[in-house]
Amino acid sequence: MTLGADIMNDGLGSVLADKRKKVISKYGIDVNTLPTKEELDERTRVEALKKVKLQKQEAWSTWNLYPAHQKIQFDFSKWKPDMQEDSENAKELGKKAYLLAKRTKNETLNVLFVGAPGTGKTSLALAIAKELGKHT
C-alpha cells in the first residue's frame, strides 16, 4: 500500500512518507489489514442508509395522526377481531398485517389501508409500525 505515491518525488512527499511511517510504528498499525477503499465506501453507504432510515422515522412520528399529539400505543396482541362486524375477515386482516410487518423488515414496501371509519386501519398501521420499531 503506497499512500501519496504520486507526490513522493518532491520534498513534501518524503516528509509525508516519514510521518506515515512514524504513525504506523507508533500505533502498531498493520497496513496489510486496513480496509480497502471499497470496503470503507460500503461501510459509509450502510451507515448513511441507517441514518436516513432514522430520519424518516423521526419525520413520520412528527407527522402523526395522534389526537392532540398524545402517542397511541397499539400492537398485534391488542387486535380484537371480535370487535369488528365481520370477525372472520378481521382475523384474516390482522394475520395479513402481521405477515406484512414481518415481510417489511427485509423489503421496502408501500402500503395503503382502505376501509370505512372504525374498521381498524389505524390500529393495524400502529401495530405494524411497533413491530418494525422492534428491529431498528
N, C-alpha and C positions, 0 to 999 in steps of 0.2 A: 504494500500500500504506500503510495507516494503522494502525500499531500503537498500542494504547492510546487509540483514538479515543473510546471511551466514557467515559474519565476526563479528557479534555482540558479540560473546563470548570472543573475545580478547580485549585488551585495545584500539586498533585502532578503532574497531567497535563502542565503546561507544563515542569516540571523534567525529567520523563521524556522529553518531546519534545526538549528541548535536549540531554540526554545521548545520545539516539538519533542526533541529527544529528552530534554530535561523534564518536561511534563510527563512523558511516558515513563521515564525512570522513577520520578518522584512518587507517582501514584500507582506504579506497578501495572500499567495498562498492557494487556496482551493485544496488540494491534491485529492479530490474526483472528480474534474472536469478536471484533467490533461488527455491529450490524452493517449491512450494505445500504446504499442509498435507497434501493428499492424496499428493503425491509423497514427503514425509517419512514419512507413515504407511506407504506401500508399502515404502520402504527399511527401516523398522523391522520390518515384518512379515517381509520376506525375511531379514533378519539374525537375527531371532528363530527362524525356521524352521531356519536353518543351525545355530544353537546347540543347538536341540532335537535335531536330527539327530546332532550330535556327542555330545551327552549320551547318546542312545540307543546309539550305537556304543560308547561307554565302558562303559555298563551291560552291554551284551551281552558285551563282552570280559571283564568280571569274572564273569559267569555262564556260564563256558565249560565245555566238556566235555573240555578238555585233561587228559591224565593228569598228575597231580602239578603242575598249573599250568605245565607245560612247553609253550610255544606250538608248535603243529604248523604247518608251512608246507606248503601244497599249492596247486597251480594247474593249469589245464587241460592244460598241457604234460606234466604228470606222470601224467595219466589214461591207464591202460593197459587197454584193453578186453580184450585177450588174457588178462589175469589172471582174468577172470570166466568162469564156467561157460558162459554164453551171450554170446560176444564180440560178435556182431552186435547184440544187444539193448543191451549195454553201450556199444557205439559210438554207437548211437542216443540212449541216455540222456545220454551225455557231450555230444553235439551239442545236445540239448534243454536241458541245464543251461546250456551256453554261451549259447544264444539267450535263455534266461530271464534270465541275468545282464545281457545287453545290453538287454533289454526293461525290466528293473527299474530301470535308470538313469533312465528317464523316467516310470515308473509306480510306484505303491505297490502291492505285491502281498504276499499271504500265501502261503507255500509250505509244503507238508507233504511230507516224504520218508518213504516207507513201503517196507519191504523186510526181508528176512532179514538177520541179522548178517553182516558181511563183504562186503556187496554194493556198497559204495561210497557210501553215503548221506552219511557224514561227509566223505569226500574231496570229493565234488561240492559239498556245502554250503560247505566251506572254499574251494574254487576259486571259487565264486560270490562269496563274501564278499571274497576277494582281488581279484577283478575289479572289484567295486563300490568297493572301497577305493582303487583307482587314480583314481577320478573324484570324490573328495570334496574 
